[in-house]
Amino acid sequence: MGESNSNAPLSHGVPPVHTTPPLHAHPSRDLCVIGVTGTNGKTTVAYLIGEVLRAAGYKTFVLGTLNSGNRDLSTPEGPDITNFMEAHLKHGGTHFVMEVTSEGIDQDRINGVEFDVKILTNITQDHLDYHKTFENYKNTKLRFMKAGAAHKIYPENFHNTPVLFIPRLLGNFNLRNIQTAIVALRHMGISETHIHQTLSSCLPPRGRMEGIEMGQSYLVLVDYAHTPDGLENVLKTGQSLAKERNGRLLVLFGCGGNRDRGKRPKMGKIASIFADFLVVTDDNPRLESGSEIMADIVDGMASDFHEYVLVQDRKAAIELIINECRKNDVVILAGKGHETIQVNEFGGVHFDDREEAMMAIDIRSQAENTQPCFLQ
């Protein structure tokens, strides 16, 4: 299915059966292709759309941060995108949902992809190490949105969309992600029944406000928030949850090395506003000094905020914040989300916030259960 000149809903009926496309064909013409761009929310919106399309009986593939095959490229190189599409068609694919990054646009990785629907979630600060200015970054996103005859969905098209069910995804920012998905799915002719039933039951995608449940009395959430706007959205939700539980909000995060340095103090300020206790640590330091990155974060903190510690070793930092928890507290481990590699000057080493959190919770639980009981 190529780009549509019409704003009428896309109705694909019974999913077709495709044969293997010939080499150098344009497989996007034989698929309904949905491109999702924006600073935050791309992964969740793409995931939600994919879940509903599958529930409606379509053979759907979602390509992005969680499965691109390259931890640094949510939007793969052009030949790889073609290979993903051809393989999907070979297996009877009908719909292809993909994250579209600003670098992917700028480096022409999506050239030749014909989109049926294009979605812009939002535009806030990110990737200024690459684009140099916010205007360049914004214009790159808008250039993608304006090009071609695809149906275009902008924030003003979904912000007032009512959500007539209680979602399982936490936070107002996820409500916006759900609104975005609803508008896109309605355009594709998906029934309200499939939309409501599926979106009301969806759990978050991996590493997006993902709960770590091991029977502990405190709430632990892992999230990929790595921009000022993303961190603020997540911490607002965390603060609200902590108040509901009559607990504190404990936050752990760092910033990536060799990336936009200007967002570090901004994120430090945001964390100092919302957190009751903060641990600043390494994210992916790459070739930069972790201690210098942390210093940039601290520079932005509110002058009257003192409830923080610096622990460069992320494993030790997670252990510390878990041991700091009291009953009903909320812990947010931000920055790495789904990632299972930590990138430093020596390359990449296995590291998963979820695994580390589970180990820290387990060790604490065992220690508490083996404490001697002294009779009075």
N, C-alpha and C positions, 0 to 999 in steps of 0.2 A: 504494500500500500504506500503510495507516494504522498507528497504533501498535498493538502486539500486547499482549494481556493474558497471552500464554503465554510461558514461558521455553524452549519447544521451538525447535529450529533453524528458521530461515526457509528454506523451500525454494521457489524461484520457478520451477524447471523451465526451459523454453525461454523466452528473453526475449520478452515480448509486444510487439506492434506497437500503438502508441497513435495516436489521432487528435489533432488540435490541440484542447486544452482551451478551453472558452469563457472569455471575459473574466470576471475576478473568481471563477473556480473555485478550488478548493483543490488545486493540482497535486501537493502532497506526498502526497495520498491515493492517487495513482496511481503512486507511486514507492516503492522501498525507501529510506528516508532514514536515514543514519547521521550522528549529530552527535558531533563530537570536541571536548571542552573540556579545559582544564588549563593550567598555566603554561607548561610546555615540552613539546615533542613533538607538538603538534597537527598541524603541517604534515607531518611525516614519517609519523605514523600514518595520516593521511588519504590520503597519497600511496601508502603500502604497500597499504592496503586497496583503493584504486582500481586499482593495478597487478594485484593478484591477481584481482579481479572481472573485469577486462578479459580476462585470460588464460583465465578460466573461461567466456568467451563472452558476458558481459553488457555492455550499453551503459551505461557508467558515466561520470559527471561528478564531478569533485572541485573544490569551491569553497573558496577560502581566500586566504591571504596572497599566493600567487603569481599569482592571476588574478582577484581580486575587482573589479578595475576602479578601485579607490580605494586608494592606497598607505597610507592611515591606517585603513582598515576591512577587516580580515580577514573579518569578518562584515558583509556589506553591509546597507543599509537594506532593510526588509521588502519594498517593491515591487520592488526589484532582485532579491532572492532569488526572488520569484515569477516574474519575467521569466526568470531563469536556468532555473528548473524547467520553465516552459512551453516554452521553446525546446528543452530537453533532451527533453521528451515528444514534441514535434513531430518530432524526429529519431529516434524509437523508443527513447528512454531507459528504462532499467529501474531503475538505482540512482543515488543522489545522496548523495555524501559531502561533508560541510561542516564547516569549523572554526567553533566557537561560542565567541566571546570573552566575557569578563565584561561589557564595555561593551555588547556586542550583547544580552546577556541583560537587563542593567539598563535599557537603552533600548527594550526591547520589540521589537527588530528581528526576533526569531524568532517573535513571536506569530502563530498560525495555521499554523505549520509542524508537521506531525504526524510525529514521529520513530518509527522502528522500533527503532533501537538508539541508546543514548547511552553515550559512553565518557568517563571521567575519567582523564587520564594521570597527573596529580600536581597538588599545590597548594603553591607556594612564593611568595616575595615578588615582586610585580610590580604595576604600575598603582596604587600607593598615592597618586599624585598625583590620581587620579580617585576611588578608593574611600575614601581617607583612612586607613583602618585595615585591617590584615590580616584581622581578623574579618569586616569588611564584604565584603572581596574573596572570602574563602573561602565565606561564606554565599551569595554570589551564585552561585558555581559550584555549590554543593550544592543550591540552590533549583532550578536547571535540571535537575540529575540526578534529584532526587526527584519532579519534576512528571511527570504523565502515566503512561501504561501501557507505555512503551517498555521493551525489555530493557535493564537497566543493567549496565555493566561498570565496576568500581572497581579501583584498584591491587591490592587484596588478591585480586582474581579472576585476575590474570595474572602476578604476581611469581614464582610457582613453576612457571610453565609451561616445560617443557623445550624447548629449541631443538636439534633433531637434525640440524643442518647448519651449515656454516661460512658466515656471511653476509659480504657484501662491504662492508657498512656498518661503520664503525669505532666502537669504544667501548662500554662497558657500558650507557650511556644509550640507545644505539641497539639494544642487545639487549633492553632493556625495551620500546622502541617495537615491535620485532618480536614480542615476547611478546604485547603488547596487540593487534596486528593478528591474530595467530594465533587468540586467543580469540574475537575478533569474527567472524572469517571462519568459524570452526567453527560458531558459533551460526547463521550464515546458510546453513549446509549446504554449504559449499564443500569439495571433496575435499582430502584430505591431499596428494595428488599435485600439484594446482594450487598449494596453499599452499607446499609445500616447494620445488618447482621455481622458482616465481616469486620468493619471498622470498630464496632462496639466490643469485639472480643479480641482484637489484635493485641499481643504483647509487644513491647518495644523491640526494635532490631538490636542486634548484638552491640553492646557498648554504648547504647543510647539510653540513659537513665535506667540502666539495667540493675535490678536488685540482686544482691548476694544474700541468699536466705539459707542460714544454717541453724535456725532456731534461736538466734541471739535476740536479746531484748532491744537492741539498737538497730537502726536501719542503715544499711550500707548500699550506696548507689555508685555505679561506675558510668562515667559519661565522657564523650569525646570532645567536649567544649574546649576549644583552643583559640578562640577569638574573644575580644572584649564583649561583644554582643552575645555570643554563645554562652560565655561564662556568667554574664549577668542574668540571662534568662534561666539558666540552671540553678543559680544560687537564690534567685527570687523564689523559685519553686521549693528549693531546700529549706529556705527560711520559713515559708508557709507551712511546710510539713512539720518542721521542728516545733513551731508554735502550736499546731494541732495536737502534737504528741506531748506537749509540755516538756520539751527537751531543748538541747542546744544544737547549733549547726556547726559541724566540724568540717573543714575543707582542706584538701590537699591538691596542689597543682604546681606545675612548672611551665616553662616556655621553651620551645624548640630553638636550637642553635642554628646559626646561618639562615635565619628567617627574619621576618619583619621585627626589628628591634623596638620600633616605636610602640608596639602594642603591649610590651612588658609592663611598663609603669601603669598603663591604663588598667591592665588586668590586676595588678597589685592593689590599685585603689579600689576597684570593684570588690575584690575579695575582702579587703579590710572593712568595707562598709557592711557586708552581709554576714561574715563569719564571726562566730563567737570564739573560735580557736582555729588557727591557720598553720598549716605546715607547708613551707615552700621547699621544693625539691627539684630534682632533675626531671626533664621530660625526655626529649631526644636531643642531647647536647651537641651531637654531631662533632664538628671540629672546633667549637667554642668552649671556653672555660665555663663549667657549670656554676662555679662560684660567682663569676661575673654576670651570668644570666640572672642568678638569684638576686644579686645586688641591684640590677636594673628593675626587678620586680619590687623590691623593698623600697626603692626610691619613690615609687608612686603611692605607697600606702599613706593613709590618713595619719597625721602627726600624733594624734591621740590614741592610735591603735597599737597596743603592745602585746596582745595575746597571740604571738606567733613564734615559731622556731624555724630554723634553717637546718635541713637534713639533706645533704646532697645525694646520698645513697637512697634511691627510691624504695628499695625493699625495706630498709631500716625505717624509712619515713612512714610507710604503710603500717608496719608493726607498731610504731609509736602512736599513730593516730587511732588505731584500733584499741590499743591499751589505754588510751586517754578517754575512751567512751564511757558514758554513764547510761543507765537505763533510760530509754526513750529518746536518746540523742539521734541525730541524723548525720551521717558521714557521706561526703561526696568526694570521690576520687576522680579528678578531672584531668583531661588533656589527652589521654592515650586511648581510652574507650576500648574498641575492638582490637587494637594493635597487639601483636604478640612478639614484637621485636623492639628493642631499644637501641637506637643508633648513637654510637659514640665515636671517638677518634680511632678506635680499633676496628670499626665496622659495625655489624649488628649482632646483638646477643639476645637470646630468648628472654622475653619479659612480658608478663600478662598481668595487668592490674587485678583481674578477676581471680586468677590463681593465687596471687600474693595475698589478696584480701581473705580468701578462704583459708589459706594456711595460717594467717595471723589470727583469724577468728578461732580456728580450731586449737591453736596453741594456747590462746588465752582461755578458752573453755576448759581445756584439760587442766591447766594450772589452777583454775578456780575450783574445779571438781576434786582436786587432790589436796586442797588446803587442809591442814590438820584442824580438827574441831576440839577446842579446849573446853572442858566442863568446868562450870563454876563451882 
